[in-house]
Amino acid sequence: MPFSLRQMHDATLVTVRFDWAGRTCLLEFSGAPSVAEPFFLMFFQVSEVSIPASAPWGPSASVLEARNNGEGRYEFAMQSGDTIAILSHVAPAFQSSGMRSLADIESIGA
């Protein structure tokens, strides 16, 4: 079954990396109920990233809901009450923890 943003509920976000020159954004997760192992989402041709961390509902690294508004805006509503947004008109690449290094992760867009 292909990966879907609907599977992101309760995924635990570990790291967000934005490569300014390469216009890529990597989201690293330690797992989710539907994906037991660590996984990554890599976005390409990124033109905007918003990563608020005010935690109006309290601290949490878990995803409440993830969606694509159909115009290339990917939103990750966090259980903290913040919403991480990435603008990319290219569908993200999904990879589970079979990758061994950051170079392996970054090579999926090459």
MOPAC internal coordinates of N, CA, C and O (Angstrom, degrees):
PM7 1SCF
backbone

  N    0.0000 0     0.00 0     0.00 0    0    0    0
  C    1.4445 1     0.00 0     0.00 0    1    0    0
  C    1.5322 1   108.61 1     0.00 0    2    1    0
  O    1.2310 1   119.01 1   -51.56 1    3    2    1
  N    1.3257 1   119.50 1   128.44 1    3    2    1
  C    1.4598 1   121.33 1   178.70 1    5    3    2
  C    1.5256 1   111.32 1   -67.62 1    6    5    3
  O    1.2310 1   121.52 1   -27.18 1    7    6    5
  N    1.3087 1   114.70 1   152.82 1    7    6    5
  C    1.4642 1   120.66 1  -179.88 1    9    7    6
  C    1.5220 1   109.75 1   -68.74 1   10    9    7
  O    1.2310 1   120.61 1   -36.47 1   11   10    9
  N    1.3351 1   116.43 1   143.53 1   11   10    9
  C    1.4552 1   122.80 1   179.79 1   13   11   10
  C    1.5299 1   109.15 1  -132.88 1   14   13   11
  O    1.2310 1   120.53 1   -32.88 1   15   14   13
  N    1.3222 1   116.59 1   147.12 1   15   14   13
  C    1.4655 1   120.11 1   176.07 1   17   15   14
  C    1.5241 1   111.72 1   -59.39 1   18   17   15
  O    1.2310 1   120.10 1   155.33 1   19   18   17
  N    1.3372 1   117.42 1   -24.67 1   19   18   17
  C    1.4722 1   120.41 1   178.55 1   21   19   18
  C    1.5275 1   111.38 1   -63.95 1   22   21   19
  O    1.2310 1   120.11 1   159.42 1   23   22   21
  N    1.3281 1   117.40 1   -20.58 1   23   22   21
  C    1.4638 1   121.73 1  -179.98 1   25   23   22
  C    1.5263 1   112.63 1   -81.69 1   26   25   23
  O    1.2310 1   119.62 1  -178.34 1   27   26   25
  N    1.3088 1   118.32 1     1.66 1   27   26   25
  C    1.4609 1   122.31 1  -173.90 1   29   27   26
  C    1.5292 1   113.68 1   -81.66 1   30   29   27
  O    1.2310 1   119.23 1   166.38 1   31   30   29
  N    1.3304 1   119.07 1   -13.62 1   31   30   29
  C    1.4603 1   120.32 1  -177.90 1   33   31   30
  C    1.5288 1   110.11 1   -55.89 1   34   33   31
  O    1.2310 1   120.64 1   -50.55 1   35   34   33
  N    1.3134 1   116.38 1   129.45 1   35   34   33
  C    1.4632 1   125.46 1  -179.57 1   37   35   34
  C    1.5287 1   114.01 1    69.98 1   38   37   35
  O    1.2310 1   119.65 1  -169.47 1   39   38   37
  N    1.3396 1   118.26 1    10.53 1   39   38   37
  C    1.4649 1   119.92 1   171.47 1   41   39   38
  C    1.5249 1   107.80 1   -66.32 1   42   41   39
  O    1.2310 1   120.46 1   -35.58 1   43   42   41
  N    1.3210 1   116.73 1   144.42 1   43   42   41
  C    1.4621 1   121.27 1  -178.52 1   45   43   42
  C    1.5200 1   110.09 1  -103.58 1   46   45   43
  O    1.2310 1   121.04 1   -63.90 1   47   46   45
  N    1.3293 1   115.63 1   116.10 1   47   46   45
  C    1.4601 1   121.73 1  -179.55 1   49   47   46
  C    1.5234 1   109.49 1   -78.08 1   50   49   47
  O    1.2310 1   121.03 1   -47.80 1   51   50   49
  N    1.3336 1   115.64 1   132.20 1   51   50   49
  C    1.4555 1   121.28 1  -179.92 1   53   51   50
  C    1.5354 1   110.32 1  -107.05 1   54   53   51
  O    1.2310 1   120.92 1   130.64 1   55   54   53
  N    1.3400 1   115.84 1   -49.36 1   55   54   53
  C    1.4611 1   120.62 1  -172.51 1   57   55   54
  C    1.5178 1   110.69 1  -145.73 1   58   57   55
  O    1.2310 1   121.05 1   -34.37 1   59   58   57
  N    1.3308 1   115.59 1   145.63 1   59   58   57
  C    1.4640 1   122.79 1   169.14 1   61   59   58
  C    1.5227 1   106.48 1  -122.81 1   62   61   59
  O    1.2310 1   120.31 1   -54.99 1   63   62   61
  N    1.3353 1   117.00 1   125.01 1   63   62   61
  C    1.4702 1   121.91 1   177.57 1   65   63   62
  C    1.5156 1   108.81 1  -122.90 1   66   65   63
  O    1.2310 1   121.12 1   -48.25 1   67   66   65
  N    1.3304 1   115.47 1   131.75 1   67   66   65
  C    1.4611 1   120.27 1   176.15 1   69   67   66
  C    1.5188 1   108.52 1  -120.51 1   70   69   67
  O    1.2310 1   120.70 1   -58.41 1   71   70   69
  N    1.3161 1   116.27 1   121.59 1   71   70   69
  C    1.4593 1   122.91 1   176.66 1   73   71   70
  C    1.5237 1   107.14 1   -95.14 1   74   73   71
  O    1.2310 1   121.01 1   -77.34 1   75   74   73
  N    1.3274 1   115.67 1   102.66 1   75   74   73
  C    1.4650 1   121.05 1  -175.27 1   77   75   74
  C    1.5242 1   111.24 1   -58.98 1   78   77   75
  O    1.2310 1   119.79 1   129.06 1   79   78   77
  N    1.3167 1   118.00 1   -50.94 1   79   78   77
  C    1.4648 1   121.48 1  -177.05 1   81   79   78
  C    1.5211 1   111.75 1   -66.46 1   82   81   79
  O    1.2310 1   120.46 1   140.21 1   83   82   81
  N    1.3289 1   116.73 1   -39.79 1   83   82   81
  C    1.4642 1   120.77 1  -178.03 1   85   83   82
  C    1.5170 1   114.31 1   -84.52 1   86   85   83
  O    1.2310 1   120.44 1   168.46 1   87   86   85
  N    1.3402 1   116.76 1   -11.54 1   87   86   85
  C    1.4737 1   122.75 1  -179.00 1   89   87   86
  C    1.5264 1   111.68 1    55.81 1   90   89   87
  O    1.2310 1   121.30 1  -137.76 1   91   90   89
  N    1.3495 1   115.13 1    42.24 1   91   90   89
  C    1.4646 1   120.40 1   175.16 1   93   91   90
  C    1.5208 1   108.67 1  -119.13 1   94   93   91
  O    1.2310 1   120.99 1   -27.99 1   95   94   93
  N    1.3158 1   115.72 1   152.01 1   95   94   93
  C    1.4578 1   121.78 1   176.73 1   97   95   94
  C    1.5234 1   107.86 1  -134.13 1   98   97   95
  O    1.2310 1   120.86 1   -54.03 1   99   98   97
  N    1.3141 1   115.97 1   125.97 1   99   98   97
  C    1.4582 1   122.91 1  -178.47 1  101   99   98
  C    1.5173 1   109.38 1  -111.17 1  102  101   99
  O    1.2310 1   120.42 1   -53.24 1  103  102  101
  N    1.3236 1   116.81 1   126.76 1  103  102  101
  C    1.4575 1   122.48 1   172.48 1  105  103  102
  C    1.5173 1   107.30 1  -110.57 1  106  105  103
  O    1.2310 1   120.70 1   -55.29 1  107  106  105
  N    1.3198 1   116.27 1   124.71 1  107  106  105
  C    1.4615 1   122.44 1  -179.47 1  109  107  106
  C    1.5211 1   108.44 1  -109.25 1  110  109  107
  O    1.2310 1   120.87 1   -49.65 1  111  110  109
  N    1.3284 1   115.95 1   130.35 1  111  110  109
  C    1.4657 1   122.34 1  -179.75 1  113  111  110
  C    1.5264 1   109.59 1  -121.58 1  114  113  111
  O    1.2310 1   120.50 1   -34.47 1  115  114  113
  N    1.3352 1   116.65 1   145.53 1  115  114  113
  C    1.4637 1   119.82 1   178.89 1  117  115  114
  C    1.5185 1   112.20 1   -84.29 1  118  117  115
  O    1.2310 1   120.26 1   175.56 1  119  118  117
  N    1.3277 1   117.12 1    -4.44 1  119  118  117
  C    1.4544 1   121.80 1   178.40 1  121  119  118
  C    1.5197 1   110.44 1   142.18 1  122  121  119
  O    1.2310 1   121.64 1    -3.26 1  123  122  121
  N    1.3254 1   114.46 1   176.74 1  123  122  121
  C    1.4647 1   122.78 1   178.90 1  125  123  122
  C    1.5222 1   106.79 1  -154.29 1  126  125  123
  O    1.2310 1   119.59 1   -16.84 1  127  126  125
  N    1.3234 1   118.39 1   163.16 1  127  126  125
  C    1.4682 1   119.04 1   178.16 1  129  127  126
  C    1.5346 1   113.22 1   -54.33 1  130  129  127
  O    1.2310 1   120.20 1   145.84 1  131  130  129
  N    1.3298 1   117.22 1   -34.16 1  131  130  129
  C    1.4647 1   119.99 1  -178.56 1  133  131  130
  C    1.5255 1   113.06 1   -93.44 1  134  133  131
  O    1.2310 1   119.72 1   172.43 1  135  134  133
  N    1.3394 1   118.14 1    -7.57 1  135  134  133
  C    1.4675 1   123.22 1   178.47 1  137  135  134
  C    1.5308 1   106.05 1  -135.94 1  138  137  135
  O    1.2310 1   120.37 1   -82.51 1  139  138  137
  N    1.3213 1   116.91 1    97.49 1  139  138  137
  C    1.4561 1   121.14 1  -170.54 1  141  139  138
  C    1.5280 1   114.02 1   -69.05 1  142  141  139
  O    1.2310 1   119.72 1   153.77 1  143  142  141
  N    1.3124 1   118.15 1   -26.23 1  143  142  141
  C    1.4552 1   120.71 1  -176.88 1  145  143  142
  C    1.5270 1   110.79 1  -100.08 1  146  145  143
  O    1.2310 1   120.26 1   -16.41 1  147  146  145
  N    1.3298 1   117.10 1   163.59 1  147  146  145
  C    1.4696 1   119.63 1   175.88 1  149  147  146
  C    1.5333 1   110.91 1   -57.69 1  150  149  147
  O    1.2310 1   121.36 1   -32.05 1  151  150  149
  N    1.3379 1   115.00 1   147.95 1  151  150  149
  C    1.4652 1   119.40 1   178.68 1  153  151  150
  C    1.5186 1   109.98 1  -148.84 1  154  153  151
  O    1.2310 1   121.42 1   -13.10 1  155  154  153
  N    1.3294 1   114.88 1   166.90 1  155  154  153
  C    1.4499 1   122.79 1  -176.76 1  157  155  154
  C    1.5203 1   110.01 1  -129.94 1  158  157  155
  O    1.2310 1   120.71 1   -31.71 1  159  158  157
  N    1.3176 1   116.24 1   148.29 1  159  158  157
  C    1.4600 1   122.72 1   166.96 1  161  159  158
  C    1.5186 1   106.27 1  -119.96 1  162  161  159
  O    1.2310 1   120.23 1   -53.91 1  163  162  161
  N    1.3370 1   117.17 1   126.09 1  163  162  161
  C    1.4541 1   121.90 1  -179.76 1  165  163  162
  C    1.5235 1   108.50 1  -115.90 1  166  165  163
  O    1.2310 1   120.91 1   -56.61 1  167  166  165
  N    1.3243 1   115.87 1   123.39 1  167  166  165
  C    1.4587 1   122.78 1   179.34 1  169  167  166
  C    1.5288 1   108.53 1  -104.01 1  170  169  167
  O    1.2310 1   120.78 1   -37.73 1  171  170  169
  N    1.3285 1   116.12 1   142.27 1  171  170  169
  C    1.4582 1   122.62 1  -177.78 1  173  171  170
  C    1.5273 1   110.02 1  -119.78 1  174  173  171
  O    1.2310 1   120.80 1   -20.82 1  175  174  173
  N    1.3279 1   116.08 1   159.18 1  175  174  173
  C    1.4589 1   122.12 1   179.54 1  177  175  174
  C    1.5283 1   110.51 1    51.75 1  178  177  175
  O    1.2310 1   120.80 1  -134.60 1  179  178  177
  N    1.3135 1   116.07 1    45.40 1  179  178  177
  C    1.4623 1   122.77 1  -177.78 1  181  179  178
  C    1.5280 1   109.68 1   -77.30 1  182  181  179
  O    1.2310 1   120.67 1   -50.27 1  183  182  181
  N    1.3160 1   116.32 1   129.73 1  183  182  181
  C    1.4670 1   120.41 1   178.89 1  185  183  182
  C    1.5351 1   112.54 1  -111.15 1  186  185  183
  O    1.2310 1   120.45 1   169.66 1  187  186  185
  N    1.3302 1   116.74 1   -10.34 1  187  186  185
  C    1.4634 1   119.25 1   179.68 1  189  187  186
  C    1.5251 1   109.64 1  -158.87 1  190  189  187
  O    1.2310 1   120.97 1   -39.33 1  191  190  189
  N    1.3385 1   115.74 1   140.67 1  191  190  189
  C    1.4653 1   122.08 1   175.36 1  193  191  190
  C    1.5261 1   107.48 1  -137.46 1  194  193  191
  O    1.2310 1   120.49 1   -46.82 1  195  194  193
  N    1.3155 1   116.67 1   133.18 1  195  194  193
  C    1.4580 1   122.08 1   176.03 1  197  195  194
  C    1.5264 1   107.93 1  -127.59 1  198  197  195
  O    1.2310 1   121.00 1   -57.22 1  199  198  197
  N    1.3396 1   115.69 1   122.78 1  199  198  197
  C    1.4643 1   120.21 1  -176.56 1  201  199  198
  C    1.5342 1   109.45 1  -130.91 1  202  201  199
  O    1.2310 1   120.03 1  -107.25 1  203  202  201
  N    1.3292 1   117.56 1    72.75 1  203  202  201
  C    1.4627 1   118.58 1   176.87 1  205  203  202
  C    1.5300 1   110.13 1   -70.12 1  206  205  203
  O    1.2310 1   121.29 1   -30.00 1  207  206  205
  N    1.3193 1   115.14 1   150.00 1  207  206  205
  C    1.4632 1   120.21 1  -179.92 1  209  207  206
  C    1.5331 1   110.51 1  -141.23 1  210  209  207
  O    1.2310 1   120.91 1  -133.78 1  211  210  209
  N    1.3231 1   115.87 1    46.22 1  211  210  209
  C    1.4681 1   119.35 1  -178.83 1  213  211  210
  C    1.5291 1   112.88 1   -88.07 1  214  213  211
  O    1.2310 1   119.72 1   163.72 1  215  214  213
  N    1.3211 1   118.13 1   -16.28 1  215  214  213
  C    1.4690 1   124.06 1   175.26 1  217  215  214
  C    1.5292 1   113.72 1    50.90 1  218  217  215
  O    1.2310 1   119.63 1  -122.43 1  219  218  217
  N    1.3423 1   118.31 1    57.57 1  219  218  217
  C    1.4669 1   119.49 1  -178.72 1  221  219  218
  C    1.5373 1   113.55 1   -63.66 1  222  221  219
  O    1.2310 1   119.83 1   158.32 1  223  222  221
  N    1.3234 1   117.93 1   -21.68 1  223  222  221
  C    1.4721 1   120.78 1   178.95 1  225  223  222
  C    1.5255 1   111.96 1  -101.16 1  226  225  223
  O    1.2310 1   120.49 1  -176.05 1  227  226  225
  N    1.3186 1   116.66 1     3.95 1  227  226  225
  C    1.4609 1   121.59 1  -177.60 1  229  227  226
  C    1.5083 1   110.64 1   107.01 1  230  229  227
  O    1.2310 1   120.25 1   -14.28 1  231  230  229
  N    1.3325 1   117.13 1   165.72 1  231  230  229
  C    1.4593 1   120.50 1  -175.84 1  233  231  230
  C    1.5286 1   112.55 1   -68.31 1  234  233  231
  O    1.2310 1   121.16 1   -43.64 1  235  234  233
  N    1.3264 1   115.39 1   136.36 1  235  234  233
  C    1.4629 1   121.56 1   175.05 1  237  235  234
  C    1.5222 1   108.51 1  -167.13 1  238  237  235
  O    1.2310 1   120.27 1   -38.58 1  239  238  237
  N    1.3212 1   117.10 1   141.42 1  239  238  237
  C    1.4579 1   122.96 1   175.64 1  241  239  238
  C    1.5291 1   110.68 1  -107.31 1  242  241  239
  O    1.2310 1   120.22 1  -168.45 1  243  242  241
  N    1.3302 1   117.19 1    11.55 1  243  242  241
  C    1.4624 1   121.65 1  -176.06 1  245  243  242
  C    1.5243 1   111.77 1   -96.80 1  246  245  243
  O    1.2310 1   121.57 1   -35.28 1  247  246  245
  N    1.3280 1   114.61 1   144.72 1  247  246  245
  C    1.4660 1   121.75 1   177.91 1  249  247  246
  C    1.5274 1   109.15 1   -81.66 1  250  249  247
  O    1.2310 1   120.76 1   -47.04 1  251  250  249
  N    1.3009 1   116.15 1   132.96 1  251  250  249
  C    1.4637 1   121.53 1   173.21 1  253  251  250
  C    1.5224 1   109.17 1   -87.31 1  254  253  251
  O    1.2310 1   121.00 1   131.92 1  255  254  253
  N    1.3396 1   115.70 1   -48.08 1  255  254  253
  C    1.4647 1   121.48 1  -177.39 1  257  255  254
  C    1.5219 1   109.06 1  -155.43 1  258  257  255
  O    1.2310 1   120.65 1   -35.60 1  259  258  257
  N    1.3321 1   116.37 1   144.40 1  259  258  257
  C    1.4684 1   121.93 1   174.65 1  261  259  258
  C    1.5176 1   108.30 1  -125.93 1  262  261  259
  O    1.2310 1   121.13 1   -38.68 1  263  262  261
  N    1.3224 1   115.45 1   141.32 1  263  262  261
  C    1.4657 1   118.91 1  -178.02 1  265  263  262
  C    1.5260 1   110.61 1  -153.56 1  266  265  263
  O    1.2310 1   121.69 1   -21.24 1  267  266  265
  N    1.3159 1   114.37 1   158.76 1  267  266  265
  C    1.4627 1   123.20 1   172.03 1  269  267  266
  C    1.5184 1   105.17 1  -117.49 1  270  269  267
  O    1.2310 1   120.03 1   -57.52 1  271  270  269
  N    1.3137 1   117.54 1   122.48 1  271  270  269
  C    1.4600 1   119.69 1  -176.75 1  273  271  270
  C    1.5279 1   113.20 1   -75.92 1  274  273  271
  O    1.2310 1   120.42 1  -176.99 1  275  274  273
  N    1.3326 1   116.80 1     3.01 1  275  274  273
  C    1.4627 1   120.23 1   178.07 1  277  275  274
  C    1.5114 1   113.20 1    89.09 1  278  277  275
  O    1.2310 1   119.99 1   174.20 1  279  278  277
  N    1.3160 1   117.62 1    -5.80 1  279  278  277
  C    1.4642 1   122.02 1   178.96 1  281  279  278
  C    1.5213 1   110.69 1  -117.39 1  282  281  279
  O    1.2310 1   120.62 1  -157.28 1  283  282  281
  N    1.3383 1   116.43 1    22.72 1  283  282  281
  C    1.4491 1   120.82 1   178.60 1  285  283  282
  C    1.5151 1   114.31 1    83.67 1  286  285  283
  O    1.2310 1   119.85 1  -170.94 1  287  286  285
  N    1.3203 1   117.88 1     9.06 1  287  286  285
  C    1.4632 1   121.33 1   177.95 1  289  287  286
  C    1.5281 1   107.88 1  -100.83 1  290  289  287
  O    1.2310 1   121.26 1   -68.91 1  291  290  289
  N    1.3180 1   115.19 1   111.09 1  291  290  289
  C    1.4569 1   122.16 1   179.42 1  293  291  290
  C    1.5220 1   107.63 1   -97.72 1  294  293  291
  O    1.2310 1   120.40 1   -52.87 1  295  294  293
  N    1.3218 1   116.83 1   127.13 1  295  294  293
  C    1.4548 1   121.45 1  -177.85 1  297  295  294
  C    1.5244 1   110.16 1  -122.09 1  298  297  295
  O    1.2310 1   121.47 1   -44.21 1  299  298  297
  N    1.3236 1   114.79 1   135.79 1  299  298  297
  C    1.4540 1   122.37 1   177.77 1  301  299  298
  C    1.5281 1   106.58 1  -119.51 1  302  301  299
  O    1.2310 1   120.76 1   -81.77 1  303  302  301
  N    1.3306 1   116.16 1    98.23 1  303  302  301
  C    1.4609 1   121.18 1   177.06 1  305  303  302
  C    1.5236 1   106.37 1   -76.06 1  306  305  303
  O    1.2310 1   121.30 1   -59.50 1  307  306  305
  N    1.3116 1   115.12 1   120.50 1  307  306  305
  C    1.4563 1   120.56 1  -176.82 1  309  307  306
  C    1.5267 1   110.09 1   -93.59 1  310  309  307
  O    1.2310 1   120.44 1   -24.77 1  311  310  309
  N    1.3165 1   116.77 1   155.23 1  311  310  309
  C    1.4576 1   120.81 1   179.06 1  313  311  310
  C    1.5227 1   111.83 1   -71.22 1  314  313  311
  O    1.2310 1   120.47 1   175.80 1  315  314  313
  N    1.3250 1   116.72 1    -4.20 1  315  314  313
  C    1.4674 1   121.66 1   173.77 1  317  315  314
  C    1.5273 1   111.36 1   -82.33 1  318  317  315
  O    1.2310 1   120.37 1   168.21 1  319  318  317
  N    1.3424 1   116.89 1   -11.79 1  319  318  317
  C    1.4596 1   121.72 1  -176.22 1  321  319  318
  C    1.5159 1   113.22 1    98.42 1  322  321  319
  O    1.2310 1   119.91 1   172.74 1  323  322  321
  N    1.3215 1   117.77 1    -7.26 1  323  322  321
  C    1.4617 1   122.26 1   176.71 1  325  323  322
  C    1.5217 1   109.76 1   -85.91 1  326  325  323
  O    1.2310 1   120.34 1   -22.52 1  327  326  325
  N    1.3353 1   116.96 1   157.48 1  327  326  325
  C    1.4629 1   121.48 1   174.55 1  329  327  326
  C    1.5175 1   109.00 1  -127.27 1  330  329  327
  O    1.2310 1   121.08 1   -62.23 1  331  330  329
  N    1.3184 1   115.54 1   117.77 1  331  330  329
  C    1.4599 1   122.31 1   175.50 1  333  331  330
  C    1.5219 1   106.51 1   -85.66 1  334  333  331
  O    1.2310 1   120.24 1   -47.98 1  335  334  333
  N    1.3331 1   117.14 1   132.02 1  335  334  333
  C    1.4658 1   121.17 1  -178.49 1  337  335  334
  C    1.5249 1   110.10 1  -127.60 1  338  337  335
  O    1.2310 1   121.24 1   -41.86 1  339  338  337
  N    1.3312 1   115.22 1   138.14 1  339  338  337
  C    1.4621 1   122.23 1   178.32 1  341  339  338
  C    1.5170 1   107.48 1  -131.24 1  342  341  339
  O    1.2310 1   120.60 1   -52.66 1  343  342  341
  N    1.3207 1   116.46 1   127.34 1  343  342  341
  C    1.4560 1   121.16 1   178.29 1  345  343  342
  C    1.5217 1   108.75 1  -102.51 1  346  345  343
  O    1.2310 1   120.89 1   -66.43 1  347  346  345
  N    1.3355 1   115.90 1   113.57 1  347  346  345
  C    1.4573 1   123.10 1  -179.31 1  349  347  346
  C    1.5229 1   107.94 1  -154.02 1  350  349  347
  O    1.2310 1   120.55 1   -52.34 1  351  350  349
  N    1.3106 1   116.55 1   127.66 1  351  350  349
  C    1.4652 1   119.92 1  -179.68 1  353  351  350
  C    1.5266 1   112.19 1   -89.16 1  354  353  351
  O    1.2310 1   120.91 1  -167.04 1  355  354  353
  N    1.3269 1   115.86 1    12.96 1  355  354  353
  C    1.4603 1   122.42 1   176.71 1  357  355  354
  C    1.5283 1   107.23 1  -116.02 1  358  357  355
  O    1.2310 1   120.17 1   -48.35 1  359  358  357
  N    1.3131 1   117.28 1   131.65 1  359  358  357
  C    1.4706 1   120.61 1   179.82 1  361  359  358
  C    1.5219 1   109.80 1   -60.42 1  362  361  359
  O    1.2310 1   120.02 1   -40.03 1  363  362  361
  N    1.3309 1   117.57 1   139.97 1  363  362  361
  C    1.4668 1   119.65 1  -179.75 1  365  363  362
  C    1.5234 1   111.41 1   -68.90 1  366  365  363
  O    1.2310 1   121.35 1   -26.99 1  367  366  365
  N    1.3214 1   115.02 1   153.01 1  367  366  365
  C    1.4621 1   121.68 1   174.47 1  369  367  366
  C    1.5235 1   107.59 1   -93.01 1  370  369  367
  O    1.2310 1   120.85 1   -43.64 1  371  370  369
  N    1.3149 1   115.98 1   136.36 1  371  370  369
  C    1.4658 1   122.51 1   177.49 1  373  371  370
  C    1.5192 1   108.33 1  -105.76 1  374  373  371
  O    1.2310 1   120.69 1   -42.69 1  375  374  373
  N    1.3309 1   116.29 1   137.31 1  375  374  373
  C    1.4544 1   120.29 1   174.61 1  377  375  374
  C    1.5108 1   108.72 1  -146.00 1  378  377  375
  O    1.2310 1   120.80 1   -46.56 1  379  378  377
  N    1.3232 1   116.07 1   133.44 1  379  378  377
  C    1.4597 1   119.70 1   176.68 1  381  379  378
  C    1.5238 1   109.29 1   -84.91 1  382  381  379
  O    1.2310 1   120.41 1     2.59 1  383  382  381
  N    1.2942 1   116.83 1  -177.41 1  383  382  381
  C    1.4594 1   122.14 1  -169.44 1  385  383  382
  C    1.5174 1   115.56 1   -68.20 1  386  385  383
  O    1.2310 1   118.82 1  -171.57 1  387  386  385
  N    1.3172 1   119.85 1     8.43 1  387  386  385
  C    1.4536 1   121.43 1   177.05 1  389  387  386
  C    1.5135 1   112.46 1   -63.91 1  390  389  387
  O    1.2310 1   120.03 1   167.70 1  391  390  389
  N    1.3224 1   117.56 1   -12.30 1  391  390  389
  C    1.4638 1   121.27 1   178.11 1  393  391  390
  C    1.5198 1   109.12 1   -78.44 1  394  393  391
  O    1.2310 1   120.90 1   -37.25 1  395  394  393
  N    1.3078 1   115.89 1   142.75 1  395  394  393
  C    1.4586 1   120.73 1  -175.10 1  397  395  394
  C    1.5298 1   114.31 1  -104.55 1  398  397  395
  O    1.2310 1   119.58 1   161.41 1  399  398  397
  N    1.3446 1   118.40 1   -18.59 1  399  398  397
  C    1.4549 1   118.94 1  -176.08 1  401  399  398
  C    1.5285 1   110.17 1  -149.84 1  402  401  399
  O    1.2310 1   121.10 1   -13.17 1  403  402  401
  N    1.3274 1   115.50 1   166.83 1  403  402  401
  C    1.4537 1   120.04 1   177.02 1  405  403  402
  C    1.5226 1   110.57 1   -62.00 1  406  405  403
  O    1.2310 1   119.69 1   144.84 1  407  406  405
  N    1.3327 1   118.19 1   -35.16 1  407  406  405
  C    1.4682 1   121.35 1   177.49 1  409  407  406
  C    1.5274 1   110.30 1   -60.67 1  410  409  407
  O    1.2310 1   119.92 1   140.67 1  411  410  409
  N    1.3281 1   117.76 1   -39.33 1  411  410  409
  C    1.4734 1   121.24 1   177.12 1  413  411  410
  C    1.5172 1   109.96 1   -62.84 1  414  413  411
  O    1.2310 1   119.97 1   138.01 1  415  414  413
  N    1.3190 1   117.66 1   -41.99 1  415  414  413
  C    1.4562 1   122.35 1  -178.79 1  417  415  414
  C    1.5235 1   109.95 1   -64.66 1  418  417  415
  O    1.2310 1   121.01 1   132.27 1  419  418  417
  N    1.3358 1   115.67 1   -47.73 1  419  418  417
  C    1.4551 1   120.20 1  -177.02 1  421  419  418
  C    1.5261 1   112.45 1   -68.29 1  422  421  419
  O    1.2310 1   119.97 1   156.80 1  423  422  421
  N    1.3367 1   117.66 1   -23.20 1  423  422  421
  C    1.4594 1   120.65 1  -178.07 1  425  423  422
  C    1.5238 1   113.06 1   -73.41 1  426  425  423
  O    1.2310 1   118.86 1   167.71 1  427  426  425
  N    1.3245 1   119.78 1   -12.29 1  427  426  425
  C    1.4581 1   119.91 1  -178.63 1  429  427  426
  C    1.5171 1   112.19 1   -68.07 1  430  429  427
  O    1.2310 1   119.91 1   161.22 1  431  430  429
  N    1.3197 1   117.78 1   -18.78 1  431  430  429
  C    1.4670 1   119.96 1   177.37 1  433  431  430
  C    1.5045 1   113.22 1   -97.19 1  434  433  431
  O    1.2310 1   120.15 1   173.85 1  435  434  433
  N    1.3177 1   117.32 1    -6.15 1  435  434  433
  C    1.4719 1   121.00 1  -175.98 1  437  435  434
  C    1.5056 1   112.05 1   -77.03 1  438  437  435
  O    1.2310 1   120.10 1   180.00 1  439  438  437

